Amino acid sequence: MLFKKPHMTEGNFVDYIKIWASSGKGGKGSVHLHREKYITKGGPDGGDGGRGGHIILKGDKNLWTLFHLKFKKHFRAEQGGGGSKGRSTGKDGDDIYVPVPLGTIIRDGETQDILFEITDNDQEVLLCEGGKGGRGNWHFKSSTNQTPRYAQPGIDGVEGWFQLELKLLADVGLVGFPNAGKSTLLSVITSAKPKIADYEFTTLKPNLGIVEYRDFKSFVMADIPGIIEGAAEGKGLGHRFLRHIERNSTLLFLVSADSKNIGEEYHILLNELKKHNPELLDKDRLLAISKSDLLDEELKEELVHEIPKDLPHIFISSMTKSGLTELKDLLWEMLNKEVSL
């Protein structure tokens, strides 16, 4: 049995959900003695019970959210069929496949321990194993008991609550304060249509977009909701959104040209990431100064002195689209630098 996916609609990004899953009980073994027209006292021939249905999670590259599980949180697999005469094994219960997006982490609902992680398309993990079928009475025939009149019952299935969390699998993660122009940039260089407005915290959910590059190549960019100083402690939008940055291989810091101090703002953002997870600092970084159409060449030269010397940077404008081709070139080079060595 395959759990069907509903159609995605805008604004339905869900990155955290709890589901209840119950695998099927194994079918009971059969108690049957062989009987034919000229055989009145045949031996035992009761078959085994069938296996109970599994609950299986399956990676689906076409899913970007857990929204399809928002209104379908309970899954119960079918029980195995009972054995029958002639050593016939009962029918196995139907398995239930639950599709999840790549980057899904599965935790035990009670202990919070991580059980599995799904990162590949069509990858399957057995969430709840179906119970084994009971053995039929033919298994229990012996020299001292030629006609056993008992069989095993099926083994119960497994059930429980499980917590599913999604970490986006994007190549580039956009990091910046609210109103830095991340959603605008994403809408200009990808086909994504994020909500855009000139006030803080417009983006409450991460947005994904495919950046089309030269020669039909492409990469994925994620607009992470703007963070503020103290996000690692749960202020603002909190650490639930910061976790999406963990999987990005390259971080694109976006700071507005009208910032009071570009270097200071960059270091605040970097410090928030460090407090959340120090390993984030190991990722490649690129600083893009947005809204640079407000600047002339003299102002640009002055602002360069505020930028850390070891940090690659670029001036861009989503409004005039200046610097965007160069930005894509830089990102592509950073994403593929290991391949080109």
Helices and strands as residue ranges (DSSP letters): E 16-22, E 55-60, G 67-69, E 74-76, E 96-101, E 104-108, E 114-118, E 124-128, G 137-140, E 159-166, E 172-175, H 182-189, E 207-212, G 214-216, E 218-223, G 231-233, H 239-242, G 243-247, E 250-256, H 262-276, G 278-282, E 284-290, G 292-294, H 297-304, E 313-315, H 324-335, H 337-340
